[in-house]
Structures are given as C-alpha cells and as structure tokens.
Amino acid sequence: MLVVAVGAGAAVGIVTRPTPVLPSPSATPRRTATPEPDTGPAVFQQPLSSGCATLDDVFVVSNGGGIGRFDGQRWQLVDTTLRSLVYAACTRDTVLAVGGAGRVLIIDAVAKTIRAEDLGIADLNGISLLPDGALVVGEKGTVQRESAAGWDVYAQGITEDLFGVAAFTGTSAWAVGSGGVAYSLEPAGWRQIETGTTATLRTVAGASPTDAIAAGDDGVLLRFDGAWRALESGVKTPLRASVRAAGATYITGDNGVVLKVTGGDVTRVDLETSCTVTGVFSRGVEVWFVGSEGLHAGVWRRSGDRVLDRWGTC
C-alpha cells in the first residue's frame, strides 16, 4: 500500500505544460531598388542644335537646354544644365561643343565627366577636329586652335563673323562667314577667296581643300573645285549645317530642308518634318540629323535612301 500511495502521489503531482510555440523566422527586409527615371522624353523637349557620335554613343547638344545621349538602346538627358551650345564634334571618346561667350564644353564619354573652358567673350559658332586637336571659329574673326599646349589665337586681321569651319591639317582649312567671305588656310596663313556672293555663309564641309561645299542664307549653295561656283539649291531658306559622308555632302536648313550634293548634282532629302534641321553628322555609313522648333525636337537616323529611326516630336 505504501508503494502504491507514493506512486499515486507522484502521479498526482505531475503538471502537464503546453509545448512552447516558437516564432517563425522572419525574412530579412531588403531595400527595393528605385527604378532609374526615364529622361528620354526630356531630350526632345528642348532646342536641339547639333550632335555627333563617339565610338559607343551618340550625343546631342542644345542652345538653351541640356545634353542628351543615345547608347544604342535608349535616350537619356545626361546633363540638365542650361547651356548655349550651337555645334558639336566627336572623337572616339570625347565630345567638344562650342557656344556663346567663348564657351567650349568637353565631355569625356568614358569617364562620364563634363568640363568647360572659356576662350574669351566672342561667341563661338563652329568647330572642326584636327589630328592633333581642333579649330574653332566665331564672331569678329575669332579663330583659335587647340593643341597639346592648350588653346591659342590662330588668325590675325579677320574682322567678319565666322560661322563654319572645315579643317584638314594645321595648315589647311576653310572658314566661312558673314558677307559671303571664305578664307583658305594655307602654309603662309589665311587667304580670302572670292565667292561671288554677299549672303552670309553658315557652313562648309569638304573631303579636301580642293573639294568643298559651302552654304548659307537665301539658299545660297557653293562648290569649290579650284574656284567657288554657285549651285542651284532650289530653296530660298537659310542653310545651316553640313557634313561630308559616303561620297556626298548633306546640307540642312530651315523648314525641314535637307539637300544632298553629289558632284554637281543637288537633290532633296525628305525627312517629313517642317522643323529647322539644325545639325547633321555621320556615323559610319549612316547620316544623322538633328532638328528643333521651339521646345519640339527630333533626331533622324538615315542609311542609303531610308530613314531607319526617328525620335522626338518634330
């Protein structure tokens, strides 16, 4: 009986306890990546003026807006600083753009940096690359050359506003400007060559010093083959930009005008726009056009006789 009593007492003294419920391990919270904003539409809501192509990208600049870049997939507004830039030229990895008040903007497309240099107070209107630098022209006869030592004045005695330049070497170039002037750079210096017009010439492009095309106000179109001779452009609108590409010269202007000059033949290229086509440049066999009208802008990519791509609102 004693043993039973002890056993029973032990049984009575046992208290049943619930099995503790452990909390489930919670996932470590992770920060959701903020999607990169799409700034592409903003590129085409500003007065685009010019563009050029590096090895990997296409850049466009504006006269009173920011800078856009196309990486082959999409457009981005890469710099929102309001700048007055009217012309751009590219090396394999660098963009040089010029504008008002002697401003030169240099974009390193690899390091993704931008720096500005001031060459004075005269507006700069055109730039052409040299094997060892660049040549820029501007108002009041401004001509400066870039070399490893920096920028230096590269002309004396020119008084006209200069708008376009096509450089071949450090001693060979064309510069054109107000009053129909055309200056040829030769080893002895700059020499004025009669053009037969008093209309302002705004652009010049060429394959060599003896094979060049110049164009400007009132639809004036000239070809140099030992002397400047007039070509019939078929238009009276100002012509503003030009490029030599794939054996032809493309000239652009107001009201969507684009001309193609092959030898002495002039034909129209239809981009189906009424916007002013302010810039033109080549990328391999392709010809790219830049245009704007107020806060509407567009870019066109053309190869052969076809427009391959069209972006923007022009």
C-alpha positions in Angstrom: 0.0 0.0 0.0 2.8 2.3 0.8 4.3 1.9 -2.6 1.0 2.4 -4.3 0.4 5.5 -2.2 3.8 7.0 -3.2 3.2 6.2 -6.8 -0.2 7.7 -6.8 1.1 10.8 -5.1 3.8 11.2 -7.7 1.2 10.9 -10.4 -1.0 13.5 -8.8 1.9 15.9 -8.6 2.7 15.9 -12.3 1.6 19.1 -14.1 1.2 19.0 -17.9 2.8 22.1 -19.6 2.0 23.2 -23.2 4.7 22.8 -25.8 6.1 26.3 -26.4 5.4 27.7 -29.9 8.5 29.3 -31.4 8.0 32.3 -33.7 8.8 31.6 -37.4 12.0 33.1 -38.6 11.2 36.3 -40.5 12.9 37.2 -43.8 15.5 40.0 -43.6 13.9 43.1 -45.2 15.6 44.2 -48.4 15.5 47.6 -49.9 13.7 47.7 -53.3 15.9 49.3 -55.9 14.5 52.6 -57.2 14.0 52.4 -60.9 16.1 54.9 -62.9 13.9 57.6 -64.2 13.2 57.7 -67.9 14.6 61.1 -69.0 14.4 60.3 -72.7 11.3 62.3 -73.5 13.0 65.4 -72.0 15.8 65.3 -74.6 13.2 66.2 -77.2 11.5 69.0 -75.3 14.4 71.5 -75.8 16.0 73.4 -78.7 18.5 70.8 -80.0 21.2 72.4 -82.1 23.8 69.8 -83.0 25.2 66.3 -82.4 28.0 63.9 -83.1 29.0 60.2 -82.5 31.7 58.7 -80.3 32.7 55.1 -80.6 29.8 53.9 -78.4 27.3 56.7 -78.1 25.5 59.5 -79.9 25.3 62.9 -78.2 23.1 65.9 -78.9 23.5 69.4 -77.5 21.1 72.3 -77.3 21.1 76.0 -77.5 19.4 76.8 -74.2 18.9 73.3 -72.8 20.7 70.2 -71.7 22.7 67.4 -73.2 21.3 64.1 -74.5 22.9 60.7 -75.1 21.8 57.6 -77.1 23.6 54.4 -76.1 22.1 52.3 -78.8 19.1 51.3 -76.7 17.6 54.5 -75.3 17.9 58.2 -75.0 18.8 59.9 -71.7 19.1 63.5 -70.6 22.6 63.2 -69.1 23.1 66.8 -68.2 20.3 69.3 -67.3 22.4 72.4 -67.0 21.1 75.1 -69.3 23.8 75.8 -71.9 24.1 77.8 -75.1 25.8 75.3 -77.4 25.5 75.5 -81.2 27.9 73.0 -82.7 29.5 69.7 -81.6 32.2 67.4 -82.9 33.3 64.0 -81.5 36.5 61.9 -81.3 36.3 58.2 -80.4 35.7 59.0 -76.7 35.3 62.8 -76.4 32.7 65.4 -77.3 33.7 69.0 -77.9 30.9 71.6 -78.2 31.0 75.3 -78.7 28.6 78.2 -78.0 28.1 81.7 -76.7 30.6 83.8 -74.9 33.6 81.7 -75.9 32.5 78.6 -74.2 33.9 75.2 -75.1 32.4 72.2 -73.4 34.4 68.9 -73.2 32.6 65.7 -72.4 34.6 62.5 -71.6 32.3 59.8 -72.8 34.3 57.1 -71.0 34.8 58.8 -67.6 31.4 60.4 -67.9 32.7 63.9 -66.9 32.0 67.3 -68.3 34.3 70.3 -68.0 34.0 73.8 -69.5 36.8 76.1 -70.9 36.4 79.8 -71.7 38.3 81.2 -74.7 37.1 84.8 -74.4 33.9 86.7 -74.8 33.3 86.2 -78.5 30.6 83.7 -79.4 31.9 80.5 -80.9 29.9 79.2 -83.9 31.8 76.3 -85.4 34.4 73.6 -84.6 36.4 71.1 -86.7 38.7 68.4 -85.5 42.3 68.1 -86.4 44.6 65.0 -86.0 46.2 66.8 -83.0 43.4 69.0 -81.7 40.7 71.2 -83.0 40.0 74.5 -84.8 37.2 76.8 -83.7 35.7 79.9 -85.3 33.4 82.7 -84.1 32.3 86.2 -84.2 34.6 89.2 -85.1 37.0 86.9 -86.9 37.8 84.7 -83.9 39.9 81.7 -84.8 41.6 79.5 -82.2 43.4 76.2 -82.4 43.7 73.6 -79.7 46.9 71.6 -79.3 48.7 69.7 -76.5 49.7 73.1 -75.2 46.1 74.4 -75.0 44.2 77.0 -77.0 45.9 79.7 -79.0 44.8 82.5 -81.3 45.2 81.2 -84.8 44.3 84.2 -87.1 45.0 87.9 -87.2 43.3 90.5 -89.3 40.0 88.8 -90.0 37.1 91.0 -88.9 34.0 89.2 -90.2 31.8 86.9 -88.1 32.8 83.3 -88.9 30.2 80.6 -88.7 31.6 77.4 -90.3 35.0 75.7 -90.5 36.3 72.6 -92.2 39.8 71.7 -91.1 42.1 69.1 -92.8 45.5 69.8 -91.2 47.1 72.5 -89.1 47.9 74.4 -92.3 44.9 73.5 -94.4 41.3 74.5 -93.7 38.2 76.6 -94.9 36.4 79.1 -92.8 33.2 80.9 -94.0 31.1 83.7 -92.6 29.2 87.0 -92.9 29.2 88.9 -96.2 29.9 85.7 -98.1 33.5 85.5 -97.0 35.6 82.4 -97.4 39.1 82.1 -96.0 41.5 79.4 -97.0 44.2 78.4 -94.5 47.5 77.8 -96.3 51.1 77.3 -95.0 51.5 81.1 -95.3 48.4 81.9 -93.4 44.7 82.7 -94.1 43.8 83.9 -97.6 40.5 85.3 -98.6 38.9 83.6 -101.7 36.2 85.3 -103.7 32.9 83.5 -103.5 30.7 85.7 -105.7 28.0 86.2 -103.0 27.4 88.6 -100.2 24.9 86.3 -98.4 26.2 85.0 -95.0 27.7 81.6 -95.3 27.0 79.5 -92.3 28.5 76.1 -93.0 31.3 74.4 -95.0 32.3 70.8 -95.5 34.7 69.0 -97.7 36.8 66.0 -98.5 39.9 68.1 -99.2 40.9 71.8 -99.6 40.1 71.5 -103.3 36.7 69.7 -102.9 34.4 71.6 -100.6 30.8 72.8 -100.3 29.6 76.0 -98.6 26.1 77.1 -97.9 24.2 79.9 -96.1 21.4 82.4 -96.2 18.8 82.7 -99.0 19.5 79.1 -100.0 23.0 80.0 -101.3 25.0 76.9 -102.2 28.6 76.9 -103.5 31.0 74.3 -104.7 34.8 74.8 -104.7 36.8 72.9 -107.3 39.6 75.4 -107.8 37.2 78.3 -107.6 33.9 78.9 -105.8 30.9 78.3 -108.2 27.2 78.6 -107.5 24.9 75.6 -107.4 21.2 75.8 -107.8 19.8 74.7 -104.4 16.1 75.1 -105.3 15.4 76.8 -102.0 15.5 80.3 -100.5 15.6 79.3 -96.9 18.8 79.6 -94.7 21.1 76.6 -94.9 22.8 76.0 -91.6 24.8 72.8 -91.3 26.7 70.3 -93.5 28.7 67.1 -93.4 30.6 65.1 -96.0 29.5 61.4 -95.8 29.6 58.4 -98.1 30.8 60.3 -101.1 28.2 63.1 -100.8 27.7 66.3 -98.9 24.5 66.7 -96.9 23.3 70.3 -96.2 20.4 71.1 -93.8 18.3 74.2 -93.1 15.1 75.8 -92.1 11.6 74.3 -92.8 12.9 70.8 -92.8 15.2 71.4 -95.8 17.8 68.7 -96.5 19.9 68.7 -99.6 22.3 66.0 -100.9 25.1 67.2 -103.2 26.9 64.6 -105.3 29.4 66.1 -107.7 27.5 69.0 -109.2 24.1 67.3 -108.7 21.7 68.6 -106.0 18.7 66.5 -104.8 16.2 66.9 -101.9 16.0 64.5 -99.0 12.6 64.3 -97.3 12.7 63.8 -93.5 8.9 64.6 -93.4 9.3 67.5 -91.0 8.9 71.2 -91.0 11.2 71.8 -88.1 14.6 73.5 -88.7 17.2 70.9 -89.2 20.0 72.5 -87.3 22.6 69.7 -87.3 23.9 66.8 -89.4 26.7 64.3 -88.7 27.9 60.9 -89.9 28.4 57.6 -88.0 30.0 55.1 -90.3 27.7 54.8 -93.4 24.8 56.4 -91.5 23.8 60.1 -91.6 22.1 61.5 -88.5 20.1 64.7 -88.5 19.1 67.0 -85.5 16.3 69.4 -85.6 14.0 71.6 -83.4 11.3 74.1 -83.4 10.8 75.8 -80.1 10.5 73.1 -77.5 9.9 70.4 -80.0 12.9 68.5 -81.3 13.8 65.4 -83.3 16.6 63.2 -84.3 16.7 61.1 -87.5 19.0 58.2 -88.4 19.3 57.5 -92.2 21.2 55.0 -94.2 21.2 54.9 -98.0 17.8 56.2 -99.1 15.9 55.2 -96.0 15.2 56.7 -92.6 15.9 53.9 -90.2 14.8 55.6 -87.0 13.0 58.8 -85.9 12.8 60.1 -82.4 11.2 63.1 -80.8 8.3 65.4 -81.6 9.4 67.1 -84.8 
